[in-house]
């Protein structure tokens, strides 16, 4: 398993975007996990997918197809400004791809099965 962590020294999300670009090229579907309080992020994800029925009572999972529009959107997301708790690379808590790639904790932890 490959694991990469982005810490507080990462000034921008360019390296995160480079890794996402490579992984999005081989993915067919995605899931985005957001906490219930992240309504703006949920609405952004719903532009590209639909809510998946789950028993996770603290958040929503949006699933959809990896399209050129979705890829373009993800690769052009600005680095979030609210970095007090996490040095966020993305506004989404988790982006999971069907090729085994996971961007978790707002893009601060990347894993590839």
KEMAR-773912 format. One record per atom (N, C-alpha, C, O): residue in three letters; x, y, z. Coordinates in steps of 0.05 Angstrom, whole numbers, padded with zeros to 5 digits, always signed. Example, Ala and Ser with C-alpha at 12.3 -4.5 7.8 and 13.67 -1.06 7.14 Angstrom:
% residues 2
ALA+00264-00114+00156 ALA+00246-00090+00156 ALA+00264-00066+00156 ALA+00285-00066+00169 SER+00257-00045+00142 SER+00273-00021+00143 SER+00258+00001+00157 SER+00268+00023+00161 
% end
This chain:
% residues 113
UNK+00017-00023+00000 UNK+00000+00000+00000 UNK+00018+00025+00000 UNK+00038+00026+00015 UNK+00011+00044-00016 UNK+00026+00069-00018 UNK+00011+00090-00001 UNK-00013+00092-00002 UNK+00027+00105+00015 UNK+00015+00125+00033 UNK+00031+00150+00031 UNK+00056+00150+00034 UNK+00018+00173+00027 UNK+00031+00199+00026 UNK+00016+00218+00044 UNK-00009+00219+00044 UNK+00030+00233+00060 UNK+00018+00252+00078 UNK+00028+00281+00071 UNK+00052+00285+00067 UNK+00009+00299+00071 UNK+00015+00327+00067 UNK+00013+00341+00094 UNK-00008+00340+00107 UNK+00035+00353+00103 UNK+00035+00366+00129 UNK+00033+00397+00126 UNK+00028+00407+00104 UNK+00038+00411+00148 UNK+00036+00440+00148 UNK+00056+00454+00130 UNK+00053+00478+00125 UNK+00077+00440+00121 UNK+00097+00453+00104 UNK+00088+00455+00075 UNK+00100+00470+00060 UNK+00066+00442+00068 UNK+00056+00443+00041 UNK+00041+00469+00037 UNK+00020+00473+00047 UNK+00053+00488+00021 UNK+00043+00515+00018 UNK+00019+00517-00001 UNK+00003+00535+00002 UNK+00018+00499-00020 UNK-00004+00500-00040 UNK-00013+00471-00045 UNK-00003+00452-00033 UNK-00033+00468-00063 UNK-00043+00441-00068 UNK-00035+00431-00096 UNK-00048+00414-00107 UNK-00013+00441-00107 UNK-00004+00433-00133 UNK+00005+00404-00134 UNK-00002+00389-00153 UNK+00019+00395-00114 UNK+00028+00367-00114 UNK+00004+00348-00110 UNK+00003+00327-00122 UNK-00016+00357-00094 UNK-00040+00341-00091 UNK-00055+00339-00118 UNK-00064+00317-00125 UNK-00056+00361-00132 UNK-00070+00361-00158 UNK-00055+00343-00178 UNK-00068+00330-00194 UNK-00029+00343-00178 UNK-00013+00326-00196 UNK-00020+00296-00190 UNK-00024+00281-00209 UNK-00022+00289-00165 UNK-00028+00261-00158 UNK-00057+00255-00166 UNK-00062+00233-00176 UNK-00075+00273-00161 UNK-00103+00269-00168 UNK-00106+00265-00198 UNK-00121+00248-00207 UNK-00092+00281-00213 UNK-00092+00280-00243 UNK-00085+00251-00252 UNK-00099+00240-00268 UNK-00063+00241-00241 UNK-00055+00214-00249 UNK-00075+00193-00242 UNK-00081+00175-00258 UNK-00087+00195-00218 UNK-00106+00175-00209 UNK-00133+00178-00222 UNK-00147+00158-00228 UNK-00142+00202-00228 UNK-00167+00206-00242 UNK-00167+00195-00270 UNK-00188+00187-00281 UNK-00144+00193-00283 UNK-00142+00183-00310 UNK-00150+00154-00312 UNK-00159+00145-00333 UNK-00147+00138-00291 UNK-00154+00110-00292 UNK-00179+00103-00276 UNK-00187+00079-00275 UNK-00192+00123-00265 UNK-00216+00118-00249 UNK-00241+00120-00266 UNK-00242+00136-00286 UNK-00261+00105-00259 UNK-00287+00107-00273 UNK-00309+00120-00255 UNK-00325+00135-00265 UNK-00307+00115-00229 UNK-00327+00126-00211 UNK-00314+00138-00186 UNK-00290+00132-00180 UNK-00328+00155-00172 UNK-00318+00168-00148 UNK-00339+00167-00126 UNK-00363+00164-00131 UNK-00330+00171-00102 UNK-00347+00178-00079 UNK-00334+00202-00065 UNK-00310+00203-00062 UNK-00350+00221-00057 UNK-00342+00243-00041 UNK-00356+00242-00014 UNK-00381+00240-00014 UNK-00341+00242+00008 UNK-00353+00241+00035 UNK-00351+00268+00047 UNK-00330+00280+00048 UNK-00374+00278+00057 UNK-00375+00304+00070 UNK-00390+00301+00096 UNK-00409+00285+00098 UNK-00382+00317+00116 UNK-00397+00318+00141 UNK-00423+00333+00137 UNK-00425+00350+00119 UNK-00444+00327+00152 UNK-00470+00340+00149 UNK-00469+00370+00150 UNK-00484+00384+00136 UNK-00451+00381+00166 UNK-00449+00410+00168 UNK-00436+00423+00144 UNK-00437+00448+00142 UNK-00425+00408+00126 UNK-00411+00419+00103 UNK-00430+00421+00079 UNK-00426+00408+00058 UNK-00451+00436+00082 UNK-00472+00438+00062 UNK-00462+00449+00035 UNK-00470+00440+00014 UNK-00444+00469+00037 UNK-00433+00480+00012 UNK-00418+00459-00004 UNK-00420+00458-00028 UNK-00402+00443+00010 UNK-00386+00423-00003 UNK-00404+00400-00014 UNK-00399+00390-00035 UNK-00425+00394+00001 UNK-00444+00374-00008 UNK-00457+00384-00034 UNK-00460+00369-00054 UNK-00465+00409-00035 UNK-00478+00420-00059 UNK-00458+00420-00082 UNK-00466+00415-00105 UNK-00433+00426-00077 UNK-00413+00425-00099 UNK-00410+00397-00110 UNK-00410+00393-00134 UNK-00409+00377-00092 UNK-00406+00349-00101 UNK-00431+00340-00116 UNK-00429+00324-00135 UNK-00455+00350-00108 UNK-00479+00342-00121 UNK-00481+00352-00150 UNK-00499+00343-00165 UNK-00464+00370-00158 UNK-00463+00379-00186 UNK-00453+00356-00204 UNK-00458+00356-00228 UNK-00440+00336-00192 UNK-00428+00314-00208 UNK-00437+00286-00201 UNK-00429+00267-00213 UNK-00455+00284-00181 UNK-00464+00258-00172 UNK-00490+00260-00157 UNK-00504+00280-00157 UNK-00496+00238-00143 UNK-00520+00236-00127 UNK-00514+00224-00100 UNK-00494+00211-00096 UNK-00532+00229-00081 UNK-00528+00219-00054 UNK-00531+00189-00054 UNK-00550+00178-00065 UNK-00512+00176-00042 UNK-00512+00146-00039 UNK-00526+00140-00012 UNK-00520+00152+00008 UNK-00543+00121-00012 UNK-00557+00112+00012 UNK-00538+00097+00030 UNK-00526+00077+00021 UNK-00533+00107+00054 UNK-00515+00094+00073 UNK-00527+00097+00101 UNK-00547+00111+00105 UNK-00515+00084+00120 UNK-00523+00087+00148 UNK-00505+00106+00163 UNK-00506+00108+00188 UNK-00488+00122+00149 UNK-00471+00142+00162 UNK-00488+00165+00170 UNK-00496+00181+00152 UNK-00494+00168+00195 UNK-00513+00189+00204 UNK-00499+00216+00207 UNK-00513+00236+00211 UNK-00473+00218+00206 UNK-00458+00243+00210 UNK-00451+00257+00184 UNK-00440+00279+00184 UNK-00457+00244+00161 UNK-00449+00257+00136 UNK-00464+00245+00112 UNK-00481+00229+00115 UNK-00456+00255+00089 UNK-00467+00246+00064 UNK-00445+00236+00046 UNK-00422+00245+00047 UNK-00451+00216+00030 UNK-00433+00206+00010 UNK-00446+00211-00017 UNK-00469+00203-00023 UNK-00431+00225-00034 UNK-00441+00231-00061 UNK-00425+00213-00080 UNK-00400+00212-00079 UNK-00438+00199-00098 UNK-00425+00181-00117 UNK-00431+00190-00145 UNK-00452+00201-00150 UNK-00413+00184-00163 UNK-00417+00192-00191 UNK-00395+00181-00209 UNK-00377+00166-00200 UNK-00397+00188-00234 UNK-00378+00179-00254 UNK-00356+00200-00256 UNK-00360+00224-00254 UNK-00332+00190-00261 UNK-00309+00208-00266 UNK-00311+00216-00295 UNK-00305+00201-00314 UNK-00321+00240-00299 UNK-00324+00252-00326 UNK-00303+00273-00331 UNK-00289+00281-00312 UNK-00299+00282-00355 UNK-00281+00304-00360 UNK-00288+00329-00344 UNK-00271+00344-00335 UNK-00314+00334-00340 UNK-00323+00357-00325 UNK-00316+00354-00295 UNK-00307+00373-00283 UNK-00320+00330-00284 UNK-00313+00325-00256 UNK-00282+00328-00253 UNK-00273+00341-00234 UNK-00267+00316-00270 UNK-00238+00318-00269 UNK-00229+00347-00270 UNK-00212+00355-00254 UNK-00239+00362-00288 UNK-00232+00390-00291 UNK-00239+00405-00266 UNK-00223+00422-00256 UNK-00262+00400-00254 UNK-00270+00413-00230 UNK-00251+00407-00207 UNK-00241+00426-00194 UNK-00245+00382-00202 UNK-00227+00374-00180 UNK-00200+00386-00184 UNK-00187+00395-00164 UNK-00190+00386-00208 UNK-00162+00396-00213 UNK-00160+00426-00212 UNK-00138+00437-00213 UNK-00183+00440-00211 UNK-00183+00469-00210 UNK-00193+00480-00183 UNK-00198+00504-00181 UNK-00197+00463-00164 UNK-00206+00471-00137 UNK-00183+00487-00124 UNK-00161+00478-00122 UNK-00189+00512-00115 UNK-00168+00526-00101 UNK-00163+00513-00073 UNK-00181+00501-00062 UNK-00139+00517-00064 UNK-00132+00507-00037 UNK-00149+00521-00016 UNK-00149+00546-00016 UNK-00164+00507+00001 UNK-00180+00520+00021 UNK-00164+00539+00039 UNK-00140+00533+00045 UNK-00176+00560+00048 UNK-00163+00579+00066 UNK-00164+00571+00095 UNK-00148+00579+00111 UNK-00185+00555+00102 UNK-00188+00547+00130 UNK-00171+00522+00136 UNK-00179+00500+00132 UNK-00146+00528+00146 UNK-00127+00507+00150 UNK-00118+00505+00179 UNK-00096+00495+00185 UNK-00135+00514+00198 UNK-00128+00513+00226 UNK-00124+00484+00236 UNK-00105+00479+00250 UNK-00143+00467+00230 UNK-00142+00439+00240 UNK-00126+00421+00221 UNK-00110+00406+00229 UNK-00132+00423+00195 UNK-00118+00409+00174 UNK-00107+00429+00154 UNK-00119+00449+00149 UNK-00084+00423+00143 UNK-00073+00439+00121 UNK-00087+00429+00095 UNK-00074+00416+00079 UNK-00112+00436+00092 UNK-00129+00424+00072 UNK-00118+00429+00043 UNK-00109+00451+00037 UNK-00120+00408+00027 UNK-00113+00409-00001 UNK-00139+00412-00018 UNK-00138+00421-00041 UNK-00161+00403-00006 UNK-00187+00403-00020 UNK-00209+00409+00001 UNK-00205+00404+00025 UNK-00232+00419-00008 UNK-00253+00424+00011 UNK-00269+00398+00019 UNK-00285+00399+00037 UNK-00263+00376+00006 UNK-00277+00351+00011 UNK-00263+00334+00031 UNK-00239+00329+00028 UNK-00277+00324+00051 UNK-00265+00307+00072 UNK-00252+00282+00059 UNK-00229+00275+00067 UNK-00266+00269+00041 UNK-00255+00246+00028 UNK-00263+00246-00002 UNK-00286+00252-00009 UNK-00244+00239-00019 UNK-00250+00233-00047 UNK-00239+00205-00051 UNK-00215+00200-00049 UNK-00257+00186-00057 UNK-00249+00158-00061 UNK-00254+00151-00090 UNK-00276+00157-00101 UNK-00235+00138-00103 UNK-00238+00130-00131 UNK-00239+00100-00133 UNK-00229+00086-00116 UNK-00253+00090-00153 UNK-00257+00061-00156 UNK-00231+00045-00163 UNK-00231+00021-00164 UNK-00209+00059-00168 UNK-00184+00046-00174 UNK-00167+00042-00148 UNK-00144+00035-00150 UNK-00179+00046-00125 UNK-00166+00041-00099 UNK-00152+00065-00088 UNK-00138+00063-00067 UNK-00155+00088-00100 UNK-00142+00113-00090 UNK-00160+00128-00072 UNK-00184+00131-00078 UNK-00150+00137-00049 UNK-00165+00152-00030 UNK-00150+00178-00023 UNK-00126+00177-00016 UNK-00164+00200-00024 UNK-00154+00226-00014 UNK-00171+00232+00011 UNK-00195+00238+00008 UNK-00159+00230+00034 UNK-00174+00232+00059 UNK-00165+00255+00076 UNK-00144+00267+00071 UNK-00182+00262+00096 UNK-00176+00284+00114 UNK-00169+00309+00099 UNK-00148+00322+00103 UNK-00187+00316+00080 UNK-00184+00341+00064 UNK-00159+00340+00047 UNK-00147+00361+00043 UNK-00152+00316+00038 UNK-00129+00314+00020 UNK-00102+00313+00034 UNK-00081+00315+00021 UNK-00102+00311+00060 UNK-00076+00310+00075 UNK-00065+00282+00077 UNK-00041+00279+00083 UNK-00081+00262+00071 UNK-00072+00234+00071 UNK-00081+00220+00045 UNK-00105+00219+00040 UNK-00063+00211+00030 UNK-00069+00197+00005 UNK-00060+00168+00007 UNK-00038+00162+00016 UNK-00077+00150-00001 UNK-00070+00121-00001 UNK-00079+00108-00027 UNK-00099+00116-00040 UNK-00062+00089-00036 UNK-00068+00074-00060 UNK-00065+00044-00052 UNK-00044+00036-00043 UNK-00087+00029-00055 UNK-00086+00001-00048 UNK-00068-00015-00068 UNK-00065-00039-00065 
% end
